[in-house]
Amino acid sequence: MASLLLLPAAAARSWASSGRIGRRSALSSVYFDNNHRSSSRHHHHHPSSSSSYFVHRGSSPRSIAHPRPTPASGDVGRPYSSSSSSSSSSYTSFEAPEPPSSHGASVFPDIEFRRSATTTTTTTTGEEKEAQQQQQQQRAVATTTTAATTRNADRDAVFVVNGSSRGIGLRFVVGLLERTEGKVLACCRSPSTAIELIDLSSRYPDRVVVLPLDVEDQESIDDLARTIATEYRRVDLLLNVAGILGDGGATTPGPERSLSKLDRDWLMKTMSVNAVGPTMLARALSPLMRTKGGRRTVEMMDGLRVDLPLLPPGRHRPPTVIVNLSARVGSISDNLSGGWYSYRMSKSALNQATRTMGHELARQGTWIVALHPGTTDTGLSRPFRRNVGEGRLFPVEFTVDRLLDVIESLDERNTGGFYDWAGKALPF
Ligand SMILES: NC(=O)c1ccc[n+]([C@@H]2O[C@H](COP(=O)([O-])OP(=O)(O)OC[C@H]3O[C@@H](n4cnc5c(N)ncnc54)[C@H](OP(=O)(O)O)[C@@H]3O)[C@@H](O)[C@H]2O)c1
């Protein structure tokens, strides 16, 4: 035991194998929100206020009934969505607290949600009317921008999800199946063991394709880019979801409570998965995302030249979008509690890459944002769950629904920005 303590490098290497260190971190999940859990000091949360958000829990991957959702009557905001337009009985009343206010100011505007209610039917009693009003509120959906509506309705559109084997990424695949008509390229490290993805691709063979991708491995990124360039010649939305946090000492050195716990290999790995990988993937796929400038032939990283698909006369490809899943703890000005060095550093780096790419990619008609999903019920948050306040752990369906709302409401002013799940601009 003593030798383990004296050999941090050896210990560091063993995080790849099964549980070793033993002492579970007492790190509280308040870190997920930069210690804002105690922010009732700064911010009052009104669970029943009109600004609460609702979750639709009716569609697990198993519950998708139609590969191509049909328009629903009365669903003003999202004509191609089956998730928001399915019967109101599939809505539950999960209410997220309002996002905390941040320390520091963002230089970006908030994303405006024009949440619209669905139409009503005749009611008789006051009680029924009240119930109906409640349903209406629950079914309120964000209106999409024209760009998002066009993208969602396009059967040739290509949506790439990096990190889709589980958690938020897996749910994104389902959300995209529900809201869009295009192809979903579900990328993961081990396609042969990704049971849920295999299931989805066998039920929706025309829409879901599972592809291998390890963002730590440049060859894997290059191979994926080449496959997409050859088979599809375009990417309309890239969701960089893959990320690691660690369990705080049980089997991984991170996330670290203090400087003394910092481990070089873990820091490098976290930077590689959370910052370098998504940035290199954006670099590799961005030529296929060009929508502006008139150039039709683009050059991939390895010199491969690709002719972007021709559109029928009069049709324009709307701006393409890159989304980097970040975290509020990546905000430097909002860091009120310290700790979690590797994770914070990696997400700050990802935010910087997002802002920098935002300037450049706007010129080719691609928008990019970093998004904080909120503390969500996935494997990543599991080790820190016991300290999450009641009602503060988002069901993954809720998170993805809100993030897709944010994505569908973006416009050019938002590109390069850092936003939370409610569309609120976060400071860097
Ligand atoms: N959950 C939260 O509360 C929360 C809060 C703030 C931010 N986020 C961010 O949201 C994103 C998604 O998190 P999550 O909660 O869905 O996490 P999760 O359930 O732990 O899933 C992580 C995903 O990343 C993939 N991945 C890990 N290393 C990879 C690599 N080298 N190459 C390719 N894929 C890799 C995993 O694939 P395997 O199955 O192959 O391991 C898995 O699909 C992350 O970027 C995270 O930082 C989450």
The ligand as a Tripos MOL2 file, in Angstrom:
@<TRIPOS>MOLECULE
LIG
   48    52     1     0     0
SMALL
NO_CHARGES

@<TRIPOS>ATOM
      1 N1        -23.7420   14.6770  -17.2300 N.am      1 LIG1
      2 C1        -23.5160   15.8890  -16.7440 C.2       1 LIG1
      3 O1        -23.9950   16.2390  -15.6660 O.2       1 LIG1
      4 C2        -22.6680   16.8820  -17.5100 C.ar      1 LIG1
      5 C3        -22.5140   18.1630  -16.9700 C.ar      1 LIG1
      6 C4        -21.7470   19.1020  -17.6710 C.ar      1 LIG1
      7 C5        -21.1680   18.7420  -18.8850 C.ar      1 LIG1
      8 N2        -21.3280   17.4750  -19.3790 N.ar      1 LIG1
      9 C6        -20.6560   17.1430  -20.6550 C.3       1 LIG1
     10 O2        -21.5700   16.5040  -21.5250 O.3       1 LIG1
     11 C7        -20.8820   15.5640  -22.3440 C.3       1 LIG1
     12 C8        -21.5840   14.2190  -22.2950 C.3       1 LIG1
     13 O3        -21.5380   13.7350  -20.9770 O.3       1 LIG1
     14 P1        -22.3930   12.4710  -20.4760 P.3       1 LIG1
     15 O4        -22.9470   12.8720  -19.1940 O.co2     1 LIG1
     16 O5        -23.2590   11.9720  -21.5530 O.co2     1 LIG1
     17 O6        -21.2010   11.4330  -20.2100 O.3       1 LIG1
     18 P2        -21.1930    9.8350  -20.2310 P.3       1 LIG1
     19 O7        -22.5450    9.2770  -20.0110 O.co2     1 LIG1
     20 O8        -20.0840    9.4510  -19.3120 O.co2     1 LIG1
     21 O9        -20.7780    9.5100  -21.7520 O.3       1 LIG1
     22 C9        -19.5370    9.8990  -22.2160 C.3       1 LIG1
     23 C10       -19.4060    9.4870  -23.6790 C.3       1 LIG1
     24 O10       -18.1150    9.9030  -24.1310 O.3       1 LIG1
     25 C11       -17.5470    8.7910  -24.8290 C.3       1 LIG1
     26 N3        -16.0880    8.8240  -24.8390 N.ar      1 LIG1
     27 C12       -15.2390    8.8470  -23.7860 C.ar      1 LIG1
     28 N4        -13.9750    8.8570  -24.2090 N.ar      1 LIG1
     29 C13       -14.0180    8.8360  -25.5650 C.ar      1 LIG1
     30 C14       -13.0490    8.8500  -26.5920 C.ar      1 LIG1
     31 N5        -11.7460    8.8350  -26.3240 N.pl3     1 LIG1
     32 N6        -13.4580    8.8430  -27.8790 N.ar      1 LIG1
     33 C15       -14.7580    8.8330  -28.1940 C.ar      1 LIG1
     34 N7        -15.7360    8.8100  -27.2640 N.ar      1 LIG1
     35 C16       -15.3690    8.8220  -25.9680 C.ar      1 LIG1
     36 C17       -18.0820    7.5750  -24.0890 C.3       1 LIG1
     37 O11       -17.9000    6.4370  -24.9000 O.3       1 LIG1
     38 P3        -17.6170    4.9460  -24.2890 P.3       1 LIG1
     39 O12       -18.9660    4.3410  -24.0500 O.co2     1 LIG1
     40 O13       -16.8270    4.2860  -25.3520 O.co2     1 LIG1
     41 O14       -16.8330    5.1500  -23.0100 O.co2     1 LIG1
     42 C18       -19.5230    7.9860  -23.8920 C.3       1 LIG1
     43 O15       -20.2880    7.7640  -25.0500 O.3       1 LIG1
     44 C19       -19.4400   15.5310  -21.8540 C.3       1 LIG1
     45 O16       -18.6440   16.3070  -22.7060 O.3       1 LIG1
     46 C20       -19.5290   16.1480  -20.4750 C.3       1 LIG1
     47 O17       -18.3260   16.7700  -20.0890 O.3       1 LIG1
     48 C21       -22.0740   16.5300  -18.7250 C.ar      1 LIG1
@<TRIPOS>BOND
     1     1     2 1
     2     2     3 2
     3     2     4 1
     4     4     5 ar
     5     4    48 ar
     6     5     6 ar
     7     6     7 ar
     8     7     8 ar
     9     8     9 1
    10     8    48 ar
    11     9    10 1
    12     9    46 1
    13    10    11 1
    14    11    12 1
    15    11    44 1
    16    12    13 1
    17    13    14 1
    18    14    15 2
    19    14    16 1
    20    14    17 1
    21    17    18 1
    22    18    19 2
    23    18    20 1
    24    18    21 1
    25    21    22 1
    26    22    23 1
    27    23    24 1
    28    23    42 1
    29    24    25 1
    30    25    26 1
    31    25    36 1
    32    26    27 ar
    33    26    35 ar
    34    27    28 ar
    35    28    29 ar
    36    29    30 ar
    37    29    35 ar
    38    30    31 1
    39    30    32 ar
    40    32    33 ar
    41    33    34 ar
    42    34    35 ar
    43    36    37 1
    44    36    42 1
    45    37    38 1
    46    38    39 2
    47    38    40 1
    48    38    41 1
    49    42    43 1
    50    44    45 1
    51    44    46 1
    52    46    47 1
@<TRIPOS>SUBSTRUCTURE
     1 LIG1         1 GROUP 0 **** ****
